[in-house]
Amino acid sequence: MTSRLDGPLKVTGEARYGVDHNLPGMAYGYLVLSTIAHGEIATMDTSAARSAPGVLGVYSPFEPLELWTPSSPLMGETWVPLQDKEVAYYGQPIGFVVAETFEQARDAAALVEVRYHERAALTSLEDGLDTAEDAPPPHREEPPSISVLADGVESIEDALAASPVVVEATYRTATQNHAAMEPHSAVAVWGSEGLTVYSGNQGSNLMAAELAGALDVDPSSVRVINPFVGGAFGGKARTSAPAFLAAATARVLRRPVKASLTREQVFTATAGRAATVQKISLGAERDGTLVAVRHDSWCSTAMDRSFVEPTSHGTSREWYATPNLAISQKMVPLNIPPTTFMRAPGEAPGSFALESAIDELAVKLDMDPIELRMRNNSTAPPGKDLQWSSKHLDECFRIGAARFGWANRSACGRMDGDWLVGLGTATAMFPAIRFPATVEVTLEADDTAVVATSGADPGTGLLTVLSLVGAESLDISPERVTPLLGDSVLPPGGMSGGSTATASAGTAIMIAAAKVIDELLALASGPDGPFQGMDVSYADGQVLDGNGRAMTFGEVLRSVGRPAVFATGSSAPGEELTKHSFSSFGAQFCEVRVHRWTREARVSRMLGVFDSGRIINQQTARSQIMGGMIWGVSAALHEGLEIEGNGRLANGDLAGYLVPVNADIPDVDVQFVEYPDTLHNAVGAKGLGEIGMVGMAAAIANAIYNATGVRVRHIPIMIEDLLDE
Ligand code: MOS
């Protein structure tokens, strides 16, 4: 149990986030957003804005900044603002005003007069279903449609028709926004060595590369600094408009520029989660054995089709053993803000549909839903030869059921005064992934060590994990390890995304630590070393000669007159991918109380039991999972963007976009079954950033059914959904 190292800085306000940087001569930028959802900008009259007090520059597609579309191996292409007059959604960045003060920039931005050639907009997923397109292959290298059929079975329809019990239903999930505490923002300054940008992101080296591409400068001349990030959740994986605009205007104005989105602007000028429609058909034997799984999904996407929410692939592809499987994924291009990665992209909305359907099947079979899930436990993803490297999902359910009092659950809930009380459960899964990462480990002459990688800690606890894995790898106490993170001049650390950071950076730390110890031993036994010509080994922070003589690594370095010795280690996914399938697993439990008369639904107890491989730090791991589970409650009962016909978000702010507050959330109980998965990586961690929210929305909907007998097949679930029956 180690408290977050950056916790004291954050809670005392000492941590400096991107916009907390104030530089001499700094100017302030403010974005202008479109007020139509589709069309072309005819004219932009910027004369009043230009002559407003303090204004230094006004930029638009008519007076553009020089920006190119950057492309990276991990992210693909990233959109840059103000490059053309097309408007594809309401709230699209179309202008940027820079002034001496924030207020002057904001007031001048309000003076920009925009005229449009407006075209009809398509903003509703339901209206667009007829014009859906096949999704391109998702990021996990799968084709858009997959069909696995048992020998002799002609089609999924035949398999379903031959199934003794069939459940078929359509589920819907809402558009969401990450709503991270820190709005997307940046402070940019050009100096003799190039550009420096202070901005929250999910990987400082990745942002530096995107900025270099957008500005057409050498990557080595861009430095991005982000030691503190106020939440990201996928929404800061790509560089956003404020950073591009601040960097480009700082270049032309030759002054530092600060740009931040307002809270309302965050909802449209960045990207959010797609809405989905998902049709699921399950065919089973009477004993619950699945015969056929069919999952057809439609997701909203922006007109640039830059992101697909892979619900079918994320869930039905991998969750249950079935001889017959058919999944398809379609996208519906709409005049809406872009969609992107959001915590458990695919699995979060996908698990609502699949895990609700499994519950419906359990009801139809009159079977315990945990027993049904265990009966269909998969040892490998259907249609793949590669078995799970480790899977302890059944144990998660057993532990969870005992801890939660599942045995006392009745198939039709219970009454407690005026409250209808129900229990629900669901499976959680999220693939265990790694990205390439490089870490530098330095041993210092004062017997401390430094573990450094560019990366980002967007609140996940990665900084603390670096010190813990570093300490373990160097066999010293964590207090002697200084972790450095969030600066693109450090070795490229990959991304804090995809639940990958601990497995990726952790493995690289172990490699770097082994190398630096080798370097140390070579110094110690080398011609000028204190153990000249001897066989030496390393343990407990010391070099040992086997005859009882020991020197700390600091003593060795001092004796040879070296201030430090360092090594870098790199890790990347490799051969293991040809041998096994990898995933984290979990079992979600919740108790929901629905008021008999008002029909309000309150979650009263929550438990999640997870198999995420080795847990490096119980405390930050638990916090991560708890946050995910709370987001699951939020998805089930609170969050959803309402898109009006004209493309305007009716509730695009934190007054109208509901997220849970403390009063909405009971105690959250988190348990881990700890089986280190060293087939996946040397650290044995499988990732837990996203899985906490997976399944929770379904568990709540299932609990509401258990309490009330009302099956709600969409989220968020509202009071009015529970009024009848
Ligand atoms: Mo994320 S959705 O782990 O960047």
Residues whose N, C-alpha, C, O or C-beta is under 5 A from the ligand:
A	BS01	MOS	F233 G234 A237 F341 M342 R343 A344 P345 S496 G497 G498 S499
